[in-house]
Amino acid sequence: MTDEVIYTEYGPISGDFKCAALGDLCVPGEGVQTGPFGSQLHASDYVFRGTPIITVEHLGDNRIVHSNVPRVCDEDKERLSKYILKKGDIVFSRVGSVDRRAIVRPEEDGWMFSGRCLRIRPHYRKIDSAYLSWFLGLPGFKEYIRKIAVGATMPSLNTKILHNVIVYFPPSLQEQRAIANIFNTLDDKIELNRQMNETLEAIARSIFKSWFVDFDPVRAKAEGRDPHLPKHIADLFPDRFEDSELGEIPAGWNVKKLSDLCSTQYGYTASAVDEPVGPKLLRVTDINKRNWIEWGDVPHCVIEPDARASYALQVGDLVVARMADPGKSAIIEEEIDAVFASYLVRLKTASLAHSYYIYGFLKSDLYAEYAEGAKSGSVQANMNAKVIVGTDLIVPPRMVMEQFLQAVFPLRQHLVANVRESRILAVLRDALLPKLISGEVRPKHAERHLGSAI
């Protein structure tokens, strides 16, 4: 072992490491492969059931995203068999965000990749594919690959560019695997938190649907059945229905406009800045489809003090997109220095119970159907604040909303804790990667301290 460091286009690299062109570390004849040309496979060829085929949108943070993946039939899979993925392959974005990559895990073995991607197939005797995938995520490498991509308007990579990039690696496969294992462990914990959060979110949504859409407790009591709720909660639900403009609703409940339950405010017009100055600027794109906010990814902005106070987000605030993705919503669940951008509308309510009840409604199929029909604009769909809160909804008594809050708040707090933990682990992972590659930290030292972090 030497403490020598060499300085490369990617930053400092351990003097112990070897180097080689990426193509020379791959399976001969299969190393760097472009996906099928558009003439070989069209969007119209996709089927409901079949083999998944990934494109750039499915390249997450070194993981393949499984949502909304198109599929191809068996005949097309056989015809395009050279584009079938194997465990250990690495898929790169060929156009646009050319620094995005993801490793193929066992669950994606046999999937395919599209023409907007490049596939790397490392030779298992030359380099560990997991180590290689993490090396390709080195900040210095990502900056370098963006720099050498061709095309002024739309950056793009080709097989020659990717084949010739230099990779640095420990001579020992065992050490490569040790480095990869550190990041795999952190990444697996982040992924476990994500899966747990999806479960927590699904439970919260199912409670809302059961109580306020299907009215299961009311139906059970009306039919003389056990509602399977604690008595103090079951007693809050009536045992009969009554007619309303929305059809049958529980007796004693009301139909109101969403605007009756909240006030609205348009967001602040500001531009995000790269420096960590000023408050966070929450934008539509920062509200992900997983129904929580990854605050670590939200940029900062420069804002005047008076505006900062006026647009400051508080726990319990709801934000709904009026443009870009009208109707998409989130609830603020962390004390954080942040304001909201102009494409968002803030809804403020009378209490946290009201906020979580409205949030449940905003995430329901009922509101999704309303928003789809209420959007306007032939070029860019949009909903103004009046339209966002212009729908009717069923409003239960305050005590029922309070019990709903008691049921879902612990779930959401667990979710928030998982998001915070994942944020810390991601920061640790991203800080540790260049240190291990440079030799500043050795794998054994990192492993000893890893246990306390997860």
WOBEL-V336729 format. One record per pair of residues at least 12 apart in sequence whose C-alpha atoms are under 7 Angstrom apart, sorted by the first residue. I is the first residue (numbers start at 1). GAP is how many residues later the second one is. D is the distance in Angstrom with one decimal. If there is no record, write none. Layout:
i:I gap:GAP d:D
i:I gap:GAP d:D
This chain:
i:1 gap:15 d:6.7
i:2 gap:13 d:6.8
i:2 gap:14 d:6.4
i:5 gap:433 d:6.6
i:9 gap:135 d:7.0
i:10 gap:130 d:4.1
i:10 gap:131 d:5.0
i:10 gap:134 d:6.7
i:11 gap:129 d:5.9
i:12 gap:426 d:5.2
i:13 gap:424 d:5.6
i:13 gap:425 d:4.0
i:13 gap:426 d:6.9
i:14 gap:423 d:6.2
i:14 gap:424 d:4.3
i:14 gap:425 d:4.7
i:16 gap:154 d:6.6
i:17 gap:151 d:6.0
i:17 gap:152 d:5.0
i:17 gap:153 d:4.5
i:17 gap:154 d:6.2
i:18 gap:150 d:5.6
i:18 gap:151 d:5.4
i:18 gap:152 d:6.1
i:18 gap:153 d:6.0
i:19 gap:147 d:6.5
i:19 gap:148 d:5.5
i:19 gap:149 d:4.4
i:19 gap:150 d:6.3
i:20 gap:146 d:5.5
i:20 gap:147 d:5.5
i:20 gap:148 d:6.8
i:21 gap:142 d:6.5
i:21 gap:143 d:5.2
i:21 gap:144 d:5.5
i:21 gap:145 d:4.5
i:21 gap:146 d:6.0
i:22 gap:140 d:7.0
i:22 gap:141 d:5.2
i:22 gap:142 d:6.0
i:22 gap:143 d:5.7
i:22 gap:144 d:5.9
i:22 gap:145 d:5.9
i:23 gap:140 d:4.2
i:23 gap:141 d:6.4
i:25 gap:97 d:5.9
i:25 gap:98 d:6.0
i:25 gap:101 d:5.8
i:25 gap:102 d:6.5
i:26 gap:95 d:5.5
i:26 gap:96 d:4.0
i:26 gap:97 d:4.6
i:27 gap:94 d:6.1
i:27 gap:95 d:5.9
i:27 gap:96 d:4.8
i:30 gap:91 d:6.4
i:31 gap:89 d:5.4
i:31 gap:90 d:4.8
i:31 gap:91 d:6.6
i:32 gap:86 d:6.7
i:32 gap:87 d:5.6
i:32 gap:88 d:4.7
i:32 gap:89 d:6.6
i:32 gap:127 d:5.7
i:32 gap:131 d:6.4
i:33 gap:85 d:5.5
i:33 gap:86 d:5.1
i:33 gap:87 d:6.6
i:33 gap:126 d:6.5
i:34 gap:81 d:6.4
i:34 gap:83 d:6.3
i:34 gap:84 d:4.6
i:34 gap:85 d:6.4
i:34 gap:125 d:6.8
i:35 gap:48 d:6.3
i:35 gap:78 d:6.0
i:35 gap:79 d:4.8
i:35 gap:80 d:3.8
i:35 gap:81 d:6.5
i:35 gap:82 d:5.7
i:35 gap:83 d:6.0
i:36 gap:78 d:5.9
i:36 gap:79 d:4.6
i:37 gap:78 d:5.4
i:38 gap:77 d:6.8
i:45 gap:27 d:6.7
i:46 gap:24 d:6.2
i:46 gap:25 d:5.3
i:46 gap:26 d:5.0
i:47 gap:24 d:5.4
i:47 gap:25 d:5.5
i:47 gap:26 d:6.3
i:48 gap:23 d:6.6
i:49 gap:22 d:6.4
i:50 gap:21 d:5.1
i:50 gap:22 d:5.2
i:50 gap:23 d:5.0
i:50 gap:24 d:6.6
i:51 gap:20 d:5.0
i:51 gap:21 d:5.3
i:51 gap:22 d:6.5
i:51 gap:60 d:6.0
i:52 gap:17 d:6.0
i:52 gap:18 d:5.7
i:52 gap:19 d:4.3
i:52 gap:20 d:6.6
i:52 gap:59 d:5.3
i:52 gap:60 d:6.3
i:53 gap:16 d:6.6
i:53 gap:17 d:5.8
i:53 gap:18 d:5.6
i:53 gap:19 d:7.0
i:53 gap:58 d:5.9
i:53 gap:59 d:4.4
i:53 gap:60 d:5.0
i:53 gap:61 d:6.3
i:54 gap:15 d:6.3
i:54 gap:58 d:6.3
i:54 gap:59 d:4.8
i:54 gap:60 d:6.0
i:55 gap:58 d:6.1
i:55 gap:59 d:5.3
i:55 gap:61 d:6.1
i:55 gap:62 d:6.2
i:56 gap:37 d:5.5
i:56 gap:60 d:6.4
i:56 gap:61 d:6.4
i:59 gap:41 d:6.5
i:59 gap:42 d:5.9
i:59 gap:43 d:5.6
i:60 gap:42 d:6.5
i:61 gap:41 d:6.7
i:62 gap:39 d:5.7
i:62 gap:40 d:3.8
i:62 gap:41 d:5.8
i:63 gap:39 d:4.8
i:63 gap:40 d:6.1
i:64 gap:38 d:5.8
i:83 gap:29 d:5.6
i:83 gap:30 d:6.1
i:84 gap:26 d:5.7
i:84 gap:27 d:5.8
i:84 gap:28 d:4.5
i:84 gap:29 d:7.0
i:85 gap:24 d:5.9
i:85 gap:25 d:5.3
i:85 gap:26 d:5.4
i:85 gap:27 d:5.4
i:86 gap:18 d:6.7
i:86 gap:23 d:4.8
i:86 gap:24 d:5.9
i:87 gap:17 d:5.1
i:87 gap:18 d:5.3
i:87 gap:19 d:5.4
i:87 gap:22 d:5.1
i:88 gap:15 d:6.2
i:88 gap:16 d:5.3
i:88 gap:17 d:6.5
i:88 gap:41 d:5.6
i:89 gap:14 d:5.9
i:89 gap:15 d:5.3
i:89 gap:30 d:6.7
i:89 gap:31 d:5.7
i:89 gap:32 d:4.8
i:89 gap:33 d:6.8
i:90 gap:12 d:5.7
i:90 gap:13 d:4.4
i:90 gap:14 d:6.0
i:90 gap:29 d:5.8
i:90 gap:30 d:5.0
i:90 gap:31 d:6.6
i:90 gap:43 d:6.6
i:91 gap:12 d:6.3
i:91 gap:26 d:6.5
i:91 gap:27 d:5.7
i:91 gap:28 d:4.6
i:91 gap:29 d:6.2
i:92 gap:25 d:5.5
i:92 gap:26 d:5.0
i:92 gap:27 d:6.2
i:93 gap:23 d:6.5
i:93 gap:24 d:4.7
i:93 gap:25 d:6.3
i:94 gap:22 d:5.3
i:94 gap:23 d:4.7
i:94 gap:24 d:5.7
i:94 gap:62 d:5.4
i:94 gap:63 d:5.0
i:94 gap:64 d:6.9
i:95 gap:21 d:6.2
i:95 gap:59 d:6.8
i:95 gap:60 d:5.8
i:95 gap:61 d:4.2
i:95 gap:62 d:6.4
i:96 gap:58 d:5.7
i:96 gap:59 d:5.3
i:96 gap:60 d:6.2
i:98 gap:48 d:6.3
i:98 gap:57 d:7.0
i:98 gap:58 d:6.4
i:98 gap:59 d:6.8
i:99 gap:43 d:5.1
i:99 gap:46 d:6.3
i:99 gap:47 d:6.4
i:103 gap:30 d:6.3
i:127 gap:46 d:6.5
i:128 gap:45 d:6.4
i:128 gap:48 d:6.3
i:128 gap:49 d:6.4
i:130 gap:50 d:5.6
i:131 gap:45 d:5.7
i:131 gap:46 d:6.3
i:131 gap:48 d:6.7
i:131 gap:49 d:4.7
i:134 gap:46 d:7.0
i:138 gap:295 d:6.7
i:138 gap:296 d:6.5
i:178 gap:265 d:6.3
i:179 gap:264 d:5.8
i:182 gap:265 d:6.6
i:183 gap:246 d:6.4
i:186 gap:239 d:6.4
i:186 gap:243 d:6.8
i:190 gap:232 d:5.1
i:193 gap:225 d:5.6
i:193 gap:229 d:7.0
i:197 gap:218 d:5.3
i:198 gap:92 d:7.0
i:200 gap:211 d:5.8
i:200 gap:215 d:6.7
i:204 gap:204 d:5.5
i:205 gap:155 d:6.6
i:208 gap:152 d:6.2
i:217 gap:17 d:6.9
i:217 gap:20 d:6.7
i:218 gap:19 d:5.9
i:218 gap:20 d:5.8
i:218 gap:21 d:5.3
i:218 gap:22 d:6.5
i:218 gap:32 d:6.8
i:221 gap:18 d:4.9
i:222 gap:17 d:4.5
i:222 gap:18 d:5.4
i:233 gap:170 d:7.0
i:236 gap:164 d:6.4
i:238 gap:12 d:6.4
i:238 gap:13 d:6.1
i:253 gap:142 d:6.0
i:253 gap:143 d:4.9
i:253 gap:144 d:6.4
i:254 gap:140 d:5.7
i:254 gap:141 d:5.2
i:254 gap:142 d:6.6
i:255 gap:137 d:6.6
i:255 gap:138 d:5.6
i:255 gap:139 d:4.6
i:255 gap:140 d:5.9
i:256 gap:136 d:5.5
i:256 gap:137 d:5.7
i:256 gap:138 d:6.4
i:256 gap:139 d:6.7
i:257 gap:133 d:6.2
i:257 gap:134 d:5.7
i:257 gap:135 d:4.4
i:257 gap:136 d:6.2
i:258 gap:131 d:4.9
i:258 gap:132 d:6.2
i:258 gap:133 d:5.9
i:258 gap:134 d:6.1
i:258 gap:135 d:6.5
i:259 gap:130 d:4.9
i:259 gap:131 d:6.3
i:261 gap:88 d:6.2
i:262 gap:85 d:5.8
i:262 gap:86 d:5.2
i:262 gap:87 d:4.6
i:263 gap:84 d:5.5
i:263 gap:85 d:5.2
i:263 gap:86 d:6.7
i:264 gap:81 d:6.4
i:264 gap:82 d:5.5
i:264 gap:83 d:4.8
i:264 gap:84 d:6.5
i:264 gap:121 d:6.6
i:265 gap:80 d:5.5
i:265 gap:81 d:5.1
i:265 gap:82 d:6.8
i:266 gap:76 d:6.2
i:266 gap:78 d:6.3
i:266 gap:79 d:4.6
i:266 gap:80 d:6.4
i:267 gap:73 d:5.3
i:267 gap:74 d:4.6
i:267 gap:75 d:3.9
i:267 gap:76 d:6.5
i:267 gap:77 d:5.4
i:267 gap:78 d:5.7
i:268 gap:43 d:6.8
i:268 gap:72 d:6.1
i:268 gap:73 d:4.8
i:268 gap:74 d:4.7
i:269 gap:72 d:5.9
i:269 gap:73 d:5.0
i:270 gap:31 d:6.8
i:270 gap:71 d:6.7
i:271 gap:30 d:6.2
i:272 gap:27 d:5.8
i:272 gap:28 d:5.6
i:272 gap:29 d:4.8
i:273 gap:26 d:6.5
i:273 gap:27 d:5.6
i:273 gap:28 d:5.3
i:274 gap:25 d:6.8
i:274 gap:26 d:7.0
i:276 gap:24 d:5.9
i:277 gap:23 d:6.1
i:277 gap:24 d:6.7
i:277 gap:25 d:6.9
i:278 gap:22 d:5.9
i:278 gap:23 d:5.4
i:278 gap:24 d:5.3
i:278 gap:25 d:6.9
i:279 gap:21 d:5.4
i:279 gap:22 d:6.0
i:279 gap:58 d:5.2
i:279 gap:59 d:4.8
i:279 gap:60 d:6.6
i:280 gap:18 d:6.2
i:280 gap:19 d:5.5
i:280 gap:20 d:4.1
i:280 gap:21 d:6.2
i:280 gap:57 d:6.3
i:280 gap:58 d:4.3
i:280 gap:59 d:6.2
i:281 gap:17 d:6.5
i:281 gap:18 d:5.8
i:281 gap:19 d:5.3
i:281 gap:20 d:5.8
i:281 gap:57 d:5.8
i:281 gap:58 d:5.2
i:281 gap:59 d:5.6
i:281 gap:60 d:6.2
i:282 gap:16 d:6.3
i:282 gap:56 d:6.9
i:282 gap:57 d:6.2
i:282 gap:58 d:4.7
i:282 gap:59 d:5.8
i:283 gap:57 d:6.4
i:283 gap:58 d:5.3
i:284 gap:37 d:6.1
i:284 gap:59 d:6.6
i:284 gap:60 d:6.6
i:286 gap:12 d:6.3
i:287 gap:43 d:6.6
i:291 gap:39 d:6.5
i:292 gap:38 d:6.7
i:296 gap:127 d:6.4
i:308 gap:31 d:6.9
i:311 gap:28 d:5.2
i:311 gap:29 d:6.5
i:312 gap:26 d:5.8
i:312 gap:27 d:4.6
i:313 gap:25 d:5.7
i:313 gap:26 d:5.4
i:314 gap:18 d:6.6
i:314 gap:21 d:6.7
i:315 gap:17 d:5.0
i:315 gap:18 d:5.1
i:315 gap:19 d:6.0
i:315 gap:20 d:6.2
i:316 gap:15 d:6.2
i:316 gap:16 d:5.4
i:316 gap:17 d:6.3
i:316 gap:36 d:5.6
i:316 gap:39 d:5.8
i:317 gap:14 d:5.9
i:317 gap:15 d:5.4
i:317 gap:29 d:6.7
i:317 gap:30 d:6.2
i:317 gap:31 d:5.5
i:318 gap:12 d:5.8
i:318 gap:13 d:4.5
i:318 gap:14 d:6.4
i:318 gap:28 d:5.6
i:318 gap:29 d:5.0
i:318 gap:30 d:6.6
i:319 gap:12 d:6.5
i:319 gap:25 d:6.1
i:319 gap:26 d:5.5
i:319 gap:27 d:4.5
i:319 gap:28 d:6.1
i:320 gap:24 d:5.5
i:320 gap:25 d:5.2
i:320 gap:26 d:6.5
i:321 gap:22 d:5.9
i:321 gap:23 d:4.5
i:321 gap:24 d:6.3
i:322 gap:21 d:5.6
i:322 gap:22 d:5.7
i:322 gap:23 d:6.6
i:322 gap:60 d:5.3
i:322 gap:61 d:4.7
i:322 gap:62 d:5.8
i:323 gap:20 d:5.4
i:323 gap:58 d:6.4
i:323 gap:59 d:4.6
i:323 gap:60 d:6.6
i:326 gap:55 d:6.9
i:326 gap:56 d:5.5
i:326 gap:57 d:6.0
i:327 gap:44 d:5.9
i:329 gap:33 d:6.9
i:331 gap:28 d:6.8
i:345 gap:40 d:6.4
i:353 gap:48 d:5.6
i:353 gap:49 d:5.3
i:353 gap:52 d:5.4
i:354 gap:47 d:6.8
i:356 gap:49 d:6.4
i:357 gap:44 d:6.4
i:374 gap:13 d:7.0
